[in-house]
């Protein structure tokens, strides 16, 4: 399968590309900066340079693929939301998704599968007591409105029903090298970690292996359609997450980050840190996706136990031919 991927060098995209290569598919990675392509992708991944917010030759490459996975989007958390940042957040999601949908509609033949990212923010800020399946209506705050427009932009018009489309509502993706968990590790290791705000808000999460796994599963499973919650089955609050991470690291987790501090630092952008959604992966569970890491403790332990191979060593291993009599 040839799979066209936007956001290919991001946290999710890079893991997805590696997983596709490992199983024998041919990823086609769209990037605005070819220098960000890992050296171990050479010869295994087709690289296309371009910006998904601007029409270009990348659209021709997309049309030659069997499936499209759209993961493009500027970071939301850890930023003060001014007019410029909001324009980046919206443009990198809504405008790029609309242009990708346009490319799919205009191609003949066209890709048969379109998986487009969305986010847990679709549901807005919700209390712990409310469980959110894919059938729950959208929220009304800023991120919910962005997510609603993001998903609407993926509409394929006359191709709806002919192209299988999935909107993956992504929760907080856990990885020890990049993303939210990686940023938390230093203060927690120093014994300065704790819950965000009052700690009672839901903290939807998913292990990076399951995040890539659920996209692969959606590519392969013709029954998967429409909104798809990408989150672990075990729901936790921010306080439970902090306590569990502290236990795994054998460090205290008694130092909360007060909400007013985050509001002073990030303004309106603090909302993404102080709100949450108790998502339920209803479609994934109903159609039989098997989570590798359904519980938080083992998921964190796995991520922290991993040893990352230095890229120089990885490059050497990729260059070395297999020894005779040994598997390559």
LINRARA-V809237 format. One record per backbone hydrogen bond with DSSP energy under -1.0 kcal/mol. CO is the residue of the C=O (numbers start at 1). NH is the residue of the N-H. Records with the same first field share a line. If there is no record, write none. Layout:
CO->NH + NH
//
This chain:
1->26
2->66 + 67
3->28
4->69
5->30
6->71
7->10
10->14
11->15
12->16
13->17
14->18
15->19
16->20
17->21
18->22
19->23
20->25
21->24
26->3
27->46
28->5
29->48
31->50
33->36
34->37
38->41
39->42
41->44 + 45
46->29
48->31
51->54
56->59
57->60 + 61
58->62
59->63
61->64
62->65
66->112 + 113
67->4
68->115
69->6
70->117
80->82
82->86
83->87
84->88
85->89
86->90
87->91
88->92
90->94
91->96
93->97
94->98
95->99
96->100
97->101
98->102
99->103
100->104
101->105
102->106
104->107
112->164
113->68
114->166
115->70
116->168
118->170
119->122
120->123
121->124
122->139
127->130
132->280
133->136
141->145
142->146
143->147
144->148
145->149
146->150
147->151
148->152
149->153
151->154
152->155
156->159
157->160
159->162 + 163
164->114
165->226
166->116
167->228
168->118 + 170
169->230
170->120
172->206
174->208
179->183
180->184
181->185
184->188
185->189
186->190
187->192
188->191
193->255
195->257
196->199
199->239
201->238
204->172
205->232
206->174
207->211
208->212
209->213
210->214
211->215
212->216
213->217
214->218
215->219
216->220
217->221
221->224
226->167
228->169
230->171
236->203
237->241
238->242
239->243
240->244
241->245
242->246
243->247
244->248
245->249
246->251
257->197
258->262
259->263
260->264
261->265
262->266
263->267
266->269
267->270
268->271
270->273 + 274
271->275
276->126
277->279
278->132
280->282
281->285
282->286
283->287
284->289
294->234
295->299
296->300
297->301
298->302
299->303
300->304
301->305
310->314
311->315
312->316
313->317
314->318
315->319
316->320
323->326
//
